Amino acid sequence: MRRVFVALRVRDGVIFPHGLAPFVPPQFGIKLASDGWERDAHFRLRRRVFCDEQRLFSGDDRDDVDDVASPIVAVDYVMGMAHRVVGTVRIAETSPGLWYGSRLAIEAEYRNVYGLGSGLVFRAVTTAHARGARTFLANVQRANVPFFRRLAWEALEDRDLFGRPHTLMRADLAAYPPALDDAAVALFDSRRAS
Ligand SMILES: CC(C)(COP(=O)(O)OP(=O)(O)OC[C@H]1O[C@@H](n2cnc3c(N)ncnc32)[C@H](O)[C@@H]1OP(=O)(O)O)[C@@H](O)C(=O)NCCC(=O)NCCS
């Protein structure tokens, strides 16, 4: 009898054969993180991206902003069921009318395919707009400035943060109408899945 051994990788509770791309379902929801599992998964994703991958922080990237911020998550859906948090961003009001977005992160194998980063930025700014934002800013890693420019953001000032080049950017709120129903899951099909 012949035996075939397959190396398996485990990523955030999902097992898939080593060397093969994991199954990527084409439907996602973008929503405020309301359940405990969503909040736990969003912290794990942030750790993978900002600590393990980018080495911006060692061990944990949580800070005081997390005490007041609203995390937003991109969740993939399999057969109509929420499956996994694959993207996140957080929003927080720092003074009346002034909001910041931060910790935008997409799971590596979901980047540049599904529009999730753009979708999270849209959800973040439209949600803050509905909550009274008159200005929405973010300290953007310099390499991502072109990504934000395409989404109607303008660069205000270059600065170094966490030992890396960043640029303070501002969203054009006219491009982000207030999203009043902030509890709803905005489900969308991948724009590039066929
Ligand atoms: C930056 C990031 C959030 C983008 O999310 P994403 O889901 O891959 O982006 P989208 O699918 O919405 O958009 C992809 C488009 O933006 C472009 N894009 C992505 N990153 C870019 C960058 N740094 N500069 C210019 N364009 C960029 C892609 O080429 C693609 O263009 P296309 O639509 O013409 O094909 C994601 O790459 C990420 O999580 N990176 C690691 C963490 C990080 O850097 N966070 C941002 C901190 S400021």
PDBQT file of the ligand as one rigid body, heavy atoms in Angstrom, charges set to zero:
ROOT
HETATM    1  C1  LIG A 201      -2.468  48.314   2.768  1.00  0.00    +0.000 C 
HETATM    2  C2  LIG A 201      -3.562  47.253   2.850  1.00  0.00    +0.000 C 
HETATM    3  C3  LIG A 201      -4.472  47.575   4.028  1.00  0.00    +0.000 C 
HETATM    4  C4  LIG A 201      -4.385  47.296   1.559  1.00  0.00    +0.000 C 
HETATM    5  O1  LIG A 201      -5.482  46.418   1.682  1.00  0.00    +0.000 OA
HETATM    6  P1  LIG A 201      -5.970  45.530   0.424  1.00  0.00    +0.000 P 
HETATM    7  O2  LIG A 201      -7.174  44.778   0.845  1.00  0.00    +0.000 OA
HETATM    8  O3  LIG A 201      -4.837  44.751  -0.105  1.00  0.00    +0.000 OA
HETATM    9  O4  LIG A 201      -6.321  46.674  -0.625  1.00  0.00    +0.000 OA
HETATM   10  P2  LIG A 201      -7.510  46.701  -1.684  1.00  0.00    +0.000 P 
HETATM   11  O5  LIG A 201      -7.724  45.325  -2.217  1.00  0.00    +0.000 OA
HETATM   12  O6  LIG A 201      -8.668  47.433  -1.129  1.00  0.00    +0.000 OA
HETATM   13  O7  LIG A 201      -6.881  47.626  -2.802  1.00  0.00    +0.000 OA
HETATM   14  C5  LIG A 201      -5.927  47.086  -3.562  1.00  0.00    +0.000 C 
HETATM   15  C6  LIG A 201      -5.506  48.116  -4.592  1.00  0.00    +0.000 C 
HETATM   16  O8  LIG A 201      -4.707  49.083  -3.926  1.00  0.00    +0.000 OA
HETATM   17  C7  LIG A 201      -3.397  48.970  -4.420  1.00  0.00    +0.000 C 
HETATM   18  N1  LIG A 201      -2.490  49.058  -3.307  1.00  0.00    +0.000 N 
HETATM   19  C8  LIG A 201      -2.418  48.260  -2.232  1.00  0.00    +0.000 A 
HETATM   20  N2  LIG A 201      -1.429  48.672  -1.421  1.00  0.00    +0.000 NA
HETATM   21  C9  LIG A 201      -0.886  49.764  -2.037  1.00  0.00    +0.000 A 
HETATM   22  C10 LIG A 201       0.158  50.636  -1.717  1.00  0.00    +0.000 A 
HETATM   23  N3  LIG A 201       0.865  50.479  -0.605  1.00  0.00    +0.000 N 
HETATM   24  N4  LIG A 201       0.435  51.638  -2.573  1.00  0.00    +0.000 NA
HETATM   25  C11 LIG A 201      -0.274  51.813  -3.699  1.00  0.00    +0.000 A 
HETATM   26  N5  LIG A 201      -1.281  51.007  -4.065  1.00  0.00    +0.000 NA
HETATM   27  C12 LIG A 201      -1.577  50.007  -3.235  1.00  0.00    +0.000 A 
HETATM   28  C13 LIG A 201      -3.291  47.616  -5.088  1.00  0.00    +0.000 C 
HETATM   29  O9  LIG A 201      -2.304  47.621  -6.082  1.00  0.00    +0.000 OA
HETATM   30  C14 LIG A 201      -4.668  47.458  -5.663  1.00  0.00    +0.000 C 
HETATM   31  O10 LIG A 201      -4.787  48.210  -6.852  1.00  0.00    +0.000 OA
HETATM   32  P3  LIG A 201      -5.823  47.742  -8.041  1.00  0.00    +0.000 P 
HETATM   33  O11 LIG A 201      -7.219  47.860  -7.460  1.00  0.00    +0.000 OA
HETATM   34  O12 LIG A 201      -5.576  48.718  -9.147  1.00  0.00    +0.000 OA
HETATM   35  O13 LIG A 201      -5.463  46.344  -8.375  1.00  0.00    +0.000 OA
HETATM   36  C15 LIG A 201      -2.969  45.823   3.008  1.00  0.00    +0.000 C 
HETATM   37  O14 LIG A 201      -2.026  45.619   1.995  1.00  0.00    +0.000 OA
HETATM   38  C16 LIG A 201      -2.322  45.524   4.353  1.00  0.00    +0.000 C 
HETATM   39  O15 LIG A 201      -2.975  45.062   5.283  1.00  0.00    +0.000 OA
HETATM   40  N6  LIG A 201      -0.999  45.744   4.478  1.00  0.00    +0.000 N 
HETATM   41  C17 LIG A 201      -0.256  45.420   5.692  1.00  0.00    +0.000 C 
HETATM   42  C18 LIG A 201      -0.619  46.313   6.849  1.00  0.00    +0.000 C 
HETATM   43  C19 LIG A 201      -0.491  47.764   6.510  1.00  0.00    +0.000 C 
HETATM   44  O16 LIG A 201       0.449  48.200   5.861  1.00  0.00    +0.000 OA
HETATM   45  N7  LIG A 201      -1.485  48.538   6.981  1.00  0.00    +0.000 N 
HETATM   46  C20 LIG A 201      -1.611  49.934   6.649  1.00  0.00    +0.000 C 
HETATM   47  C21 LIG A 201      -0.961  50.763   7.659  1.00  0.00    +0.000 C 
HETATM   48  S1  LIG A 201      -1.028  52.479   7.146  1.00  0.00    +0.000 SA
ENDROOT
TORSDOF 0
